[in-house]
Amino acid sequence: MEPALQRRIQRYGWDKAASYYEASWIMQLKPAQDLLLQMADLQEAEKVLDSACGTGLVSFKAREKVTDKGFVWGTDISEKMVEIASATAQNKKISGIKFERMDAEELTMESSFFDVAICALGLMYVPDPLKALKEMLRVLKPGGRAAAAVWGQRGHCGWAEIFEIVDKRVASEVCPMFFNLGNPDMLLLTFRAAGYTRIRDERLSTILQYDTAEQACGAAFAGGPLALAYNKFSAEEKQEVHKEYLLSIERYKRGEGYEVPGEFVIALGIK
Ligand SMILES: C[S@@+](CC[C@H](N)C(=O)[O-])C[C@H]1O[C@@H](n2cnc3c(N)ncnc32)[C@H](O)[C@@H]1O
């Protein structure tokens, strides 16, 4: 797919998902975000980049860790995500943090500026993740740390059929390379290719818990990367995709809800 088209699908898709995002994903992504922060090992007074920051779930936790003496700069391709993150900072009167719309592949910051660069569950959506990791490397000071989390192997993510269910109804694939970085060693090798040293990674199994079928469908369609395509579906098509998706996760049904397995990979590298 044309990178420019992929970028537009992501940008406007996440604009549509932004207001549903936290309700859908805050608990489900927490294990990966927590491990990423643990591996990044943020210290007081550090300057942190959070690339593809979304509503700032990780940025605000990073801000706590670097204290008033530090600084966090969150960037995301979606205007709406950036607006929500900025409004949270303003409403909660949190200083030492700012958010800006920016493409992960083209950071506008000067080189050697940050102590740490993180990217939580963002690289799967970027047309060229290697370029995004190189940009994170560029803006890091020598010795600086980069940490990124992605979804793991397709076969370990029970909800993976969602992409085919939507893709067959739209003209172009929504997330063509979604599971690529989750393949064995792929994230690690991409860190190496970007120029990082002392790289290590960890794989984390998780369970996505949904109390109801409605909750499972809401997270899958309204609050995530498929939101742009989903919003264009007729009421009838929406019913159809819900039915197909629920059938694809049927084996994980527990009572009224679902417990869908998932996997994350988190890598750390040094400049
Ligand atoms: C699953 S959300 C993760 C948000 C946040 N990091 C978190 O952990 O909650 C993915 C985010 O990647 C952003 N994104 C997608 N493509 C991007 C790109 N090329 N540059 C910057 N951000 C991008 C989306 O707008 C979305 O906010």
The ligand as an ORCA input file, in Angstrom:
! r2SCAN-3c Opt
* xyz 0 1
  C      -2.817      1.768     19.938
  S      -2.566      3.514     19.934
  C      -1.301      3.645     21.197
  C      -1.323      4.952     21.912
  C      -0.419      5.063     23.152
  N       0.974      4.935     22.821
  C      -0.810      4.064     24.204
  O       0.005      3.197     24.540
  O      -1.938      4.158     24.712
  C      -1.678      3.794     18.452
  C      -1.386      5.243     18.156
  O      -0.451      5.321     17.052
  C      -0.724      6.516     16.368
  N      -0.093      6.481     15.046
  C      -0.402      5.702     13.990
  N       0.422      5.967     12.953
  C       1.282      6.937     13.368
  C       2.369      7.632     12.758
  N       2.761      7.391     11.500
  N       3.015      8.570     13.475
  C       2.638      8.858     14.756
  N       1.611      8.225     15.378
  C       0.954      7.278     14.707
  C      -2.247      6.546     16.331
  O      -2.755      7.808     16.009
  C      -2.600      6.059     17.735
  O      -2.785      7.136     18.614
*
